[in-house]
Amino acid sequence: MELENKYNIKGIIEELEQIINDLFLSGLGIVYENTMEDMKNLVEKCRDIGLTFAGEKLEDMMKELSKKEHSVSFDYSKVVKDYHALSGYVDIVISKIEDLG
């Protein structure tokens, strides 16, 4: 199966946008189990299709957010940096897709 048949880049970008929006709306304060599961699945899709940076940032965010469950004083700075980087990356990919037409 060809890669472009396996995953639709635009669809994956839309999934990334949804995750970013969900995280933003929660203020990173509450991340539901289904959101974490969606992130995990999206990490694999991103890696499979070549969106390695997005996959890495999502995985980094998942690792940091999972630490939050076991911490009384959680430092959000790493998650916020990864969130910002991922959001900017998604904007760039969307721009490139639009340029292609």
All heavy atoms as an XYZ file, in Angstrom:
810
protein
N       0.839     -1.172      0.000
C       0.000      0.000      0.000
C       0.894      1.249      0.000
O       1.810      1.358      0.781
C      -0.881     -0.031      1.255
C      -1.714      1.199      1.413
S      -2.645      1.302      2.979
C      -3.546     -0.193      2.979
N       0.591      2.162     -0.876
C       1.372      3.393     -0.937
C       1.060      4.262      0.271
O      -0.042      4.246      0.798
C       1.059      4.157     -2.227
C       1.586      3.473     -3.468
C       1.376      4.314     -4.714
O       1.067      5.512     -4.580
O       1.531      3.762     -5.793
N       2.062      5.035      0.666
C       1.936      5.856      1.860
C       0.765      6.821      1.761
O      -0.003      6.980      2.698
C       3.246      6.620      2.096
C       3.410      7.306      3.426
C       3.247      6.305      4.563
C       4.770      7.941      3.518
N       0.602      7.453      0.604
C      -0.468      8.434      0.487
C      -1.845      7.781      0.541
O      -2.820      8.419      0.893
C      -0.326      9.304     -0.767
C      -0.101      8.545     -2.051
C       1.364      8.316     -2.365
O       2.236      8.626     -1.544
O       1.647      7.810     -3.444
N      -1.930      6.500      0.246
C      -3.192      5.788      0.382
C      -3.448      5.388      1.827
O      -4.583      5.240      2.236
C      -3.208      4.528     -0.495
C      -3.244      4.865     -1.970
O      -3.697      5.930     -2.358
N      -2.752      3.956     -2.781
N      -2.386      5.163      2.578
C      -2.523      4.729      3.962
C      -3.020      5.867      4.850
O      -3.866      5.673      5.698
C      -1.178      4.203      4.474
C      -1.258      3.563      5.831
C       0.054      2.909      6.202
C      -0.045      2.246      7.556
N       1.226      1.676      7.963
N      -2.468      7.035      4.659
C      -2.864      8.189      5.455
C      -3.034      9.399      4.551
O      -2.296      9.594      3.608
C      -1.810      8.536      6.513
C      -1.597      7.461      7.543
C      -0.395      6.788      7.632
C      -2.601      7.132      8.437
C      -0.186      5.804      8.582
C      -2.410      6.150      9.394
C      -1.203      5.496      9.459
O      -1.005      4.536     10.397
N      -3.966     10.213      4.901
C      -4.204     11.460      4.211
C      -3.528     12.564      5.028
O      -3.905     12.801      6.172
C      -5.713     11.674      4.119
C      -6.106     12.982      3.519
O      -5.366     13.961      3.556
N      -7.295     13.027      2.978
N      -2.524     13.218      4.445
C      -1.778     14.249      5.181
C      -2.718     15.321      5.726
O      -2.612     15.715      6.885
C      -0.689     14.895      4.293
C       0.399     13.883      3.987
C      -0.093     16.115      4.972
C       1.464     14.386      3.042
N      -3.632     15.760      4.893
C      -4.544     16.802      5.343
C      -5.391     16.321      6.519
O      -5.633     17.059      7.463
C      -5.436     17.252      4.188
C      -6.191     18.505      4.467
C      -6.850     19.041      3.230
C      -7.498     20.371      3.540
N      -8.074     20.999      2.376
N      -5.801     15.079      6.483
C      -6.579     14.519      7.591
C      -5.776     14.459      8.875
O      -6.301     14.732      9.964
N      -4.505     14.093      8.758
C      -3.647     14.042      9.943
C      -3.423     15.443     10.504
O      -3.449     15.645     11.718
C      -2.311     13.340      9.619
C      -2.582     11.856      9.359
C      -1.308     13.515     10.755
C      -1.388     11.080      8.892
N      -3.245     16.401      9.631
C      -3.083     17.786     10.086
C      -4.349     18.260     10.797
O      -4.281     18.939     11.828
C      -2.718     18.718      8.902
C      -1.330     18.378      8.374
C      -2.813     20.183      9.299
C      -0.213     18.538      9.383
N      -5.509     17.879     10.279
C      -6.761     18.242     10.949
C      -6.845     17.596     12.334
O      -7.319     18.222     13.284
C      -7.958     17.847     10.084
C      -8.099     18.716      8.854
C      -9.135     18.211      7.867
O      -9.765     17.152      8.092
O      -9.314     18.884      6.838
N      -6.381     16.353     12.455
C      -6.342     15.690     13.763
C      -5.394     16.425     14.709
O      -5.697     16.597     15.896
C      -5.911     14.236     13.628
C      -6.949     13.335     12.996
C      -6.478     11.892     12.934
O      -6.138     11.333     13.995
O      -6.448     11.331     11.822
N      -4.240     16.846     14.181
C      -3.294     17.615     15.004
C      -3.921     18.916     15.476
O      -3.780     19.295     16.643
C      -2.013     17.914     14.206
C      -1.010     16.788     14.075
C       0.038     17.132     13.017
C      -0.348     16.487     15.400
N      -4.612     19.599     14.577
C      -5.282     20.848     14.953
C      -6.306     20.603     16.059
O      -6.414     21.399     16.996
C      -5.987     21.472     13.752
C      -5.075     22.162     12.781
C      -5.862     22.819     11.665
O      -6.603     22.127     10.956
O      -5.709     24.044     11.519
N      -7.039     19.500     15.956
C      -8.047     19.186     16.967
C      -7.403     18.933     18.331
O      -7.876     19.422     19.353
C      -8.888     17.979     16.536
C     -10.020     17.667     17.486
C     -11.018     18.797     17.583
O     -11.483     19.320     16.574
N     -11.347     19.211     18.797
N      -6.308     18.179     18.322
C      -5.587     17.919     19.577
C      -5.083     19.230     20.169
O      -5.222     19.484     21.373
C      -4.397     16.953     19.350
C      -4.882     15.555     18.987
C      -3.446     16.928     20.548
C      -5.497     14.776     20.117
N      -4.493     20.075     19.332
C      -3.986     21.374     19.793
C      -5.120     22.188     20.398
O      -4.973     22.785     21.465
C      -3.289     22.128     18.638
C      -1.968     21.438     18.298
C      -3.074     23.590     18.988
C      -1.330     21.929     17.011
N      -6.265     22.219     19.720
C      -7.418     22.965     20.237
C      -7.915     22.384     21.557
O      -8.236     23.133     22.485
C      -8.555     22.982     19.213
C      -8.243     23.863     18.025
O      -7.445     24.786     18.114
N      -8.864     23.575     16.894
N      -7.998     21.053     21.645
C      -8.443     20.413     22.887
C      -7.520     20.764     24.045
O      -7.982     21.075     25.148
C      -8.502     18.891     22.728
C      -9.623     18.422     21.815
O     -10.502     19.234     21.456
O      -9.603     17.227     21.448
N      -6.215     20.702     23.789
C      -5.245     21.035     24.836
C      -5.351     22.503     25.236
O      -5.279     22.846     26.417
C      -3.827     20.699     24.380
C      -3.524     19.214     24.213
C      -2.157     19.023     23.558
C      -3.593     18.485     25.541
N      -5.537     23.375     24.252
C      -5.659     24.796     24.528
C      -6.897     25.074     25.380
O      -6.834     25.805     26.375
C      -5.730     25.586     23.226
C      -5.906     27.066     23.417
C      -4.834     27.854     23.799
C      -7.146     27.658     23.239
C      -4.986     29.225     23.984
C      -7.310     29.021     23.427
C      -6.233     29.799     23.797
N      -8.016     24.475     24.989
C      -9.259     24.717     25.717
C      -9.213     24.179     27.145
O      -9.850     24.739     28.043
C     -10.444     24.110     24.956
C     -10.779     24.813     23.639
C     -11.863     24.049     22.887
C     -11.197     26.256     23.876
N      -8.451     23.116     27.351
C      -8.329     22.566     28.704
C      -7.329     23.357     29.534
O      -7.238     23.155     30.746
C      -7.902     21.099     28.650
O      -6.534     20.983     28.334
N      -6.557     24.222     28.880
C      -5.519     24.974     29.581
C      -4.406     24.080     30.087
O      -3.681     24.438     30.990
N      -4.319     22.904     29.513
C      -3.369     21.871     29.911
C      -3.593     21.417     31.343
O      -2.830     20.642     31.881
C      -1.917     22.330     29.732
C      -1.505     22.709     28.315
C      -0.104     23.312     28.327
C      -1.552     21.502     27.400
N      -4.671     21.905     31.943
C      -4.954     21.539     33.315
C      -5.539     20.146     33.444
O      -5.206     19.404     34.357
N      -6.429     19.809     32.538
C      -7.050     18.492     32.540
C      -6.884     17.905     31.149
O      -7.354     18.483     30.168
C      -8.548     18.571     32.871
C      -8.762     19.164     34.257
C      -9.192     17.204     32.753
C     -10.206     19.440     34.581
N      -6.187     16.805     31.075
C      -6.043     16.103     29.809
C      -6.679     14.736     29.997
O      -6.211     13.918     30.788
C      -4.563     15.963     29.376
C      -4.464     15.253     28.049
C      -3.907     17.338     29.297
N      -7.774     14.524     29.287
C      -8.542     13.300     29.443
C      -7.825     12.105     28.837
O      -7.014     12.248     27.925
C      -9.932     13.472     28.822
C     -10.736     14.543     29.517
C     -10.910     15.792     28.931
C     -11.295     14.302     30.763
C     -11.636     16.778     29.582
C     -12.023     15.287     31.420
C     -12.194     16.520     30.826
O     -12.898     17.493     31.465
N      -8.151     10.948     29.345
C      -7.533      9.701     28.881
C      -7.748      9.497     27.384
O      -6.844      9.072     26.687
C      -8.098      8.513     29.675
C      -7.376      7.217     29.422
C      -5.918      7.245     29.857
O      -5.591      7.888     30.861
O      -5.090      6.614     29.174
N      -8.948      9.826     26.893
C      -9.189      9.650     25.452
C      -8.337     10.609     24.618
O      -7.928     10.266     23.510
C     -10.667      9.779     25.120
C     -11.237     11.153     25.393
O     -10.765     11.866     26.278
N     -12.271     11.511     24.661
N      -8.037     11.782     25.153
C      -7.148     12.714     24.441
C      -5.743     12.150     24.399
O      -5.075     12.208     23.359
C      -7.145     14.098     25.121
O      -8.476     14.608     25.152
C      -6.253     15.070     24.376
N      -5.288     11.576     25.508
C      -3.957     10.962     25.536
C      -3.893      9.786     24.554
O      -2.891      9.612     23.856
C      -3.601     10.502     26.948
C      -3.379     11.635     27.925
S      -1.914     12.613     27.567
C      -0.694     11.661     28.441
N      -4.945      9.013     24.474
C      -4.988      7.887     23.537
C      -4.983      8.390     22.089
O      -4.295      7.836     21.234
C      -6.228      7.023     23.797
C      -6.257      5.734     23.029
C      -5.119      4.786     23.379
O      -4.682      4.752     24.539
O      -4.654      4.068     22.468
N      -5.727      9.458     21.831
C      -5.719     10.069     20.495
C      -4.322     10.567     20.145
O      -3.862     10.423     19.008
C      -6.710     11.236     20.412
C      -8.165     10.792     20.455
O      -8.430      9.584     20.250
O      -9.027     11.661     20.692
N      -3.641     11.163     21.119
C      -2.283     11.654     20.897
C      -1.347     10.499     20.571
O      -0.532     10.589     19.646
C      -1.779     12.425     22.123
C      -2.472     13.748     22.333
S      -2.057     14.533     23.914
C      -0.392     15.107     23.584
N      -1.470      9.407     21.306
C      -0.624      8.231     21.084
C      -0.817      7.686     19.666
O       0.161      7.396     18.970
C      -0.964      7.156     22.109
C      -0.144      5.910     21.996
C      -0.549      4.901     23.055
C       0.200      3.604     22.870
N      -0.229      2.596     23.840
N      -2.064      7.564     19.239
C      -2.349      7.078     17.887
C      -1.817      8.043     16.828
O      -1.306      7.627     15.790
C      -3.851      6.866     17.689
C      -4.389      5.743     18.532
O      -3.682      4.793     18.859
N      -5.651      5.839     18.903
N      -1.932      9.316     17.106
C      -1.476     10.332     16.159
C       0.050     10.367     16.047
O       0.581     10.642     14.969
C      -2.031     11.693     16.576
C      -2.077     12.791     15.537
C      -2.679     12.322     14.224
C      -2.851     13.977     16.068
N       0.742     10.056     17.118
C       2.214      9.976     17.086
C       2.632      8.964     16.017
O       3.500      9.238     15.182
C       2.795      9.585     18.461
C       4.247      9.157     18.341
C       2.671     10.742     19.441
N       2.006      7.804     16.033
C       2.348      6.757     15.061
C       2.009      7.178     13.636
O       2.791      6.957     12.717
C       1.644      5.445     15.415
C       2.118      4.848     16.720
C       3.622      4.647     16.767
O       4.210      4.141     15.791
O       4.229      5.010     17.792
N       0.860      7.786     13.456
C       0.473      8.249     12.115
C       1.471      9.282     11.595
O       1.879      9.221     10.441
C      -0.926      8.868     12.135
C      -2.035      7.878     12.298
C      -3.370      8.613     12.294
C      -4.537      7.692     12.542
N      -5.826      8.422     12.553
N       1.846     10.207     12.451
C       2.793     11.256     12.049
C       4.128     10.640     11.641
O       4.698     11.024     10.608
C       2.995     12.260     13.179
S       1.603     13.356     13.457
N       4.614      9.716     12.419
C       5.891      9.075     12.097
C       5.794      8.279     10.803
O       6.714      8.292      9.996
C       6.331      8.186     13.246
C       6.804      8.991     14.426
C       7.370      8.124     15.500
N       7.950      8.961     16.532
C       7.986      8.633     17.796
N       7.493      7.487     18.199
N       8.536      9.450     18.675
N       4.695      7.563     10.622
C       4.523      6.744      9.418
C       4.509      7.578      8.153
O       4.991      7.147      7.106
C       3.230      5.923      9.492
C       3.315      4.767     10.463
O       4.439      4.438     10.920
O       2.260      4.187     10.778
N       3.966      8.770      8.237
C       3.809      9.589      7.038
C       4.961     10.578      6.852
O       5.053     11.242      5.827
C       2.446     10.299      7.054
C       2.016     10.682      5.657
C       2.459     11.488      7.970
C       0.583     11.032      5.519
N       5.864     10.662      7.833
C       7.027     11.530      7.688
C       6.931     12.855      8.413
O       7.799     13.713      8.259
N       5.895     13.043      9.211
C       5.772     14.255     10.016
C       6.447     13.999     11.370
O       5.839     14.052     12.428
C       4.297     14.638     10.197
C       3.531     14.975      8.925
C       2.054     15.180      9.228
C       4.111     16.202      8.244
N       7.735     13.714     11.293
C       8.514     13.271     12.447
C       8.517     14.296     13.570
O       8.359     13.945     14.742
C       9.960     12.966     12.012
O       9.917     12.092     10.890
C      10.754     12.331     13.116
N       8.697     15.551     13.221
C       8.738     16.607     14.231
C       7.436     16.634     15.028
O       7.454     16.717     16.266
C       8.996     17.968     13.576
C       9.114     19.098     14.557
C      10.303     19.331     15.227
C       8.035     19.923     14.819
C      10.414     20.378     16.146
C       8.136     20.970     15.733
C       9.320     21.197     16.389
N       6.318     16.545     14.335
C       5.015     16.550     15.009
C       4.901     15.352     15.940
O       4.437     15.479     17.073
C       3.882     16.552     13.987
N       5.320     14.188     15.475
C       5.277     12.989     16.300
C       6.127     13.125     17.551
O       5.712     12.741     18.649
N       7.319     13.693     17.381
C       8.214     13.880     18.534
C       7.622     14.839     19.551
O       7.680     14.592     20.762
C       9.570     14.400     18.063
C      10.398     13.388     17.311
C      11.665     13.981     16.720
O      11.906     15.206     16.853
O      12.409     13.214     16.089
N       7.077     15.941     19.069
C       6.516     16.936     19.992
C       5.300     16.382     20.729
O       5.137     16.598     21.929
C       6.151     18.236     19.266
C       7.363     19.007     18.802
C       8.255     19.361     19.978
C       9.633     19.750     19.553
N      10.560     19.843     20.681
N       4.451     15.657     20.008
C       3.297     15.041     20.657
C       3.738     14.052     21.732
O       3.198     14.038     22.838
C       2.439     14.302     19.630
C       1.361     15.090     18.915
C       0.668     14.213     17.884
C       0.352     15.657     19.887
N       4.716     13.238     21.388
C       5.205     12.249     22.346
C       5.831     12.924     23.566
O       5.592     12.508     24.712
C       6.205     11.312     21.679
C       6.600     10.155     22.550
C       7.402      9.116     21.806
O       8.376      9.495     21.106
O       7.055      7.934     21.926
N       6.604     13.975     23.335
C       7.198     14.724     24.451
C       6.114     15.308     25.357
O       6.216     15.261     26.586
C       8.098     15.851     23.935
C       9.372     15.354     23.281
O       9.694     14.150     23.422
O      10.036     16.160     22.596
N       5.065     15.851     24.733
C       3.969     16.419     25.514
C       3.269     15.341     26.332
O       2.944     15.551     27.502
C       2.974     17.133     24.593
C       3.531     18.407     23.995
S       2.452     19.117     22.741
C       1.059     19.600     23.721
N       3.065     14.180     25.729
C       2.423     13.075     26.445
C       3.236     12.663     27.664
O       2.682     12.447     28.746
C       2.248     11.873     25.515
C       1.180     12.034     24.474
S       1.145     10.629     23.334
C       1.030      9.241     24.450
N       4.547     12.546     27.482
C       5.416     12.147     28.585
C       5.346     13.159     29.731
O       5.250     12.789     30.898
C       6.857     11.996     28.104
C       7.090     10.762     27.262
C       8.511     10.692     26.753
C       8.712      9.507     25.831
N      10.041      9.485     25.225
N       5.406     14.430     29.376
C       5.363     15.471     30.409
C       4.008     15.504     31.104
O       3.934     15.607     32.326
C       5.678     16.842     29.804
C       7.124     17.036     29.422
C       8.077     16.920     30.603
O       7.815     17.537     31.660
O       9.078     16.200     30.476
N       2.935     15.408     30.316
C       1.601     15.464     30.910
C       1.317     14.248     31.785
O       0.583     14.352     32.768
C       0.541     15.607     29.810
C       0.519     16.963     29.112
C      -0.361     16.910     27.874
C       0.064     18.062     30.060
N       1.903     13.110     31.456
C       1.706     11.929     32.295
C       2.411     12.092     33.643
O       1.977     11.535     34.650
C       2.174     10.662     31.593
O       3.564     10.638     31.448
N       3.480     12.883     33.677
C       4.166     13.168     34.940
C       3.292     14.005     35.866
O       3.428     13.945     37.088
C       5.472     13.926     34.695
C       6.548     13.125     34.008
C       7.766     14.001     33.766
C       8.810     13.322     32.926
N       9.942     14.230     32.620
N       2.408     14.777     35.256
C       1.555     15.683     36.013
C       0.675     14.933     37.001
O       0.397     15.419     38.094
C       0.690     16.478     35.037
C      -0.216     17.464     35.666
C      -0.959     18.212     34.571
C      -1.995     19.084     35.181
N      -3.335     18.684     34.870
N       0.255     13.727     36.643
C      -0.611     12.938     37.508
C       0.051     12.613     38.841
O      -0.629     12.397     39.836
C      -0.987     11.622     36.820
C      -1.812     11.787     35.580
C      -2.067     10.455     34.890
O      -1.874      9.391     35.522
O      -2.451     10.474     33.715
N       1.370     12.560     38.850
C       2.110     12.132     40.031
C       2.873     13.269     40.697
O       3.789     13.026     41.469
C       3.089     11.014     39.655
C       2.446      9.906     38.887
N       1.551      9.030     39.457
C       2.530      9.558     37.584
C       1.135      8.182     38.549
N       1.703      8.479     37.407
N       2.498     14.494     40.384
C       3.240     15.635     40.902
C       2.301     16.649     41.551
O       1.252     16.978     40.995
C       4.014     16.305     39.758
O       4.653     17.458     40.209
N       2.697     17.133     42.688
C       1.924     18.163     43.365
C       2.187     19.531     42.732
O       1.291     20.338     42.557
C       2.270     18.194     44.872
C       1.547     19.328     45.567
C       1.949     16.861     45.510
N       3.435     19.775     42.367
C       3.792     21.051     41.743
C       4.389     20.776     40.359
O       5.581     20.575     40.207
C       4.783     21.812     42.623
O       5.944     21.039     42.815
N       3.527     20.747     39.373
C       3.927     20.427     38.014
C       4.426     21.678     37.300
O       3.806     22.738     37.372
C       2.736     19.826     37.255
C       3.049     19.430     35.848
C       3.815     18.310     35.576
C       2.571     20.181     34.782
C       4.106     17.933     34.280
C       2.847     19.811     33.481
C       3.615     18.688     33.225
N       5.546     21.550     36.608
C       6.121     22.649     35.831
C       5.639     22.524     34.383
O       5.989     21.583     33.684
C       7.643     22.591     35.892
C       8.309     23.730     35.133
O       7.592     24.648     34.671
O       9.543     23.694     35.009
N       4.844     23.468     33.961
C       4.242     23.434     32.629
C       5.163     23.949     31.526
O       4.818     23.864     30.354
C       2.963     24.273     32.611
C       1.805     23.634     33.314
C       1.561     23.889     34.663
C       0.953     22.780     32.635
C       0.493     23.305     35.318
C      -0.120     22.192     33.272
C      -0.346     22.457     34.613
O      -1.396     21.862     35.248
N       6.315     24.474     31.847
C       7.142     25.161     30.851
C       7.520     24.267     29.667
O       7.458     24.709     28.518
C       8.389     25.761     31.495
O       9.200     24.750     32.054
N       7.890     23.023     29.894
C       8.269     22.120     28.801
C       7.072     21.823     27.905
O       7.178     21.841     26.681
C       8.854     20.820     29.372
C       9.123     19.745     28.340
C      10.512     19.859     27.766
C      10.870     18.654     26.913
N      10.579     18.816     25.507
N       5.921     21.578     28.503
C       4.712     21.295     27.725
C       4.318     22.508     26.888
O       3.951     22.376     25.726
C       3.543     20.860     28.639
C       2.271     20.654     27.838
C       3.897     19.601     29.407
N       4.409     23.681     27.478
C       4.051     24.904     26.753
C       4.998     25.131     25.575
O       4.558     25.490     24.478
C       4.029     26.120     27.706
C       3.888     27.422     26.936
C       2.902     25.967     28.727
N       6.286     24.892     25.763
C       7.250     25.033     24.668
C       6.946     24.048     23.546
O       6.958     24.404     22.365
C       8.680     24.818     25.166
C       9.218     25.954     25.981
C      10.616     25.650     26.489
C      11.082     26.735     27.429
N      12.394     26.443     28.021
N       6.667     22.788     23.914
C       6.339     21.783     22.905
C       5.026     22.116     22.207
O       4.895     21.959     20.990
C       6.248     20.387     23.530
C       7.612     19.841     23.937
O       8.634     20.293     23.377
O       7.652     18.964     24.821
N       4.045     22.589     22.964
C       2.756     22.993     22.403
C       2.958     24.102     21.375
O       2.420     24.047     20.262
C       1.817     23.465     23.525
C       0.527     24.049     23.027
C      -0.580     23.232     22.829
C       0.408     25.397     22.741
C      -1.762     23.757     22.357
C      -0.762     25.937     22.274
C      -1.852     25.119     22.076
O      -3.020     25.652     21.601
N       3.733     25.091     21.745
C       3.995     26.231     20.856
C       4.714     25.771     19.594
O       4.363     26.194     18.481
C       4.816     27.288     21.601
C       5.025     28.526     20.809
N       6.111     28.721     20.002
C       4.260     29.644     20.686
C       6.025     29.897     19.414
N       4.921     30.474     19.816
N       5.712     24.920     19.742
C       6.456     24.411     18.585
C       5.551     23.602     17.664
O       5.597     23.752     16.434
C       7.645     23.562     19.053
N       4.716     22.756     18.242
C       3.812     21.939     17.441
C       2.782     22.801     16.723
O       2.501     22.592     15.542
C       3.104     20.903     18.324
C       2.133     19.967     17.616
C       2.834     19.149     16.531
C       1.465     19.040     18.625
N       2.255     23.776     17.410
C       1.270     24.678     16.806
C       1.875     25.427     15.620
O       1.259     25.538     14.557
C       0.764     25.668     17.860
O      -0.178     26.536     17.313
N       3.082     25.937     15.785
C       3.766     26.625     14.688
C       4.049     25.697     13.524
O       3.881     26.070     12.354
N       4.446     24.480     13.822
C       4.725     23.476     12.792
C       3.467     23.176     11.984
O       3.500     23.132     10.751
C       5.258     22.210     13.457
C       5.571     21.079     12.503
C       6.746     21.074     11.764
C       4.701     20.007     12.349
C       7.054     20.034     10.899
C       4.990     18.962     11.491
C       6.164     18.979     10.767
O       6.452     17.950      9.913
N       2.356     23.005     12.675
C       1.092     22.731     11.993
C       0.718     23.901     11.087
O       0.296     23.704      9.940
C      -0.029     22.423     13.010
C      -1.400     22.437     12.352
C       0.224     21.075     13.670
N       0.910     25.117     11.550
C       0.621     26.296     10.721
C       1.473     26.300      9.452
O       0.979     26.620      8.363
C       0.864     27.589     11.504
C      -0.180     27.831     12.574
O      -1.271     27.215     12.525
O       0.093     28.649     13.485
N       2.743     25.937      9.582
C       3.632     25.898      8.423
C       3.193     24.816      7.442
O       3.138     25.051      6.222
C       5.096     25.681      8.859
C       5.622     26.919      9.573
C       5.982     25.317      7.667
C       6.937     26.728     10.295
N       2.848     23.644      7.943
C       2.418     22.548      7.057
C       1.133     22.941      6.344
O       0.987     22.702      5.142
C       2.246     21.234      7.845
C       1.627     20.161      6.972
C       3.604     20.751      8.367
N       0.201     23.556      7.050
C      -1.057     24.003      6.427
C      -0.760     24.995      5.319
O      -1.321     24.926      4.221
C      -2.007     24.619      7.475
C      -2.550     23.514      8.378
C      -3.138     25.373      6.807
C      -3.308     24.026      9.575
N       0.143     25.926      5.576
C       0.531     26.913      4.571
C       1.106     26.242      3.325
O       0.780     26.608      2.197
C       1.539     27.896      5.174
O       2.046     28.761      4.201
N       1.968     25.246      3.540
C       2.577     24.525      2.415
C       1.516     23.753      1.613
O       1.568     23.730      0.387
C       3.653     23.542      2.903
C       4.841     24.217      3.540
C       5.628     24.979      2.517
C       6.869     25.569      3.164
N       7.637     26.394      2.255
N       0.576     23.139      2.314
C      -0.499     22.411      1.626
C      -1.333     23.366      0.786
O      -1.684     23.075     -0.355
C      -1.377     21.646      2.645
C      -0.590     20.470      3.226
C      -2.660     21.151      1.988
C      -1.295     19.775      4.377
N      -1.646     24.522      1.348
C      -2.428     25.517      0.616
C      -1.669     26.028     -0.599
O      -2.274     26.283     -1.649
C      -2.824     26.668      1.537
C      -3.860     26.263      2.548
C      -4.130     27.334      3.591
O      -3.413     28.382      3.603
O      -5.055     27.133      4.404
N      -0.345     26.188     -0.484
C       0.459     26.642     -1.604
C       0.450     25.636     -2.751
O       0.546     26.008     -3.920
C       1.911     26.897     -1.169
C       2.050     28.144     -0.320
O       1.105     28.956     -0.254
O       3.130     28.307      0.298
N       0.359     24.347     -2.395
C       0.347     23.302     -3.415
C      -0.980     23.215     -4.142
O      -1.061     22.663     -5.224
C       0.684     21.933     -2.796
C       2.103     21.803     -2.261
C       2.245     20.467     -1.520
C       3.114     21.897     -3.387
N      -1.983     23.766     -3.482
C      -3.156     23.900     -4.198
C      -4.396     23.296     -4.126
O      -5.239     23.135     -4.791
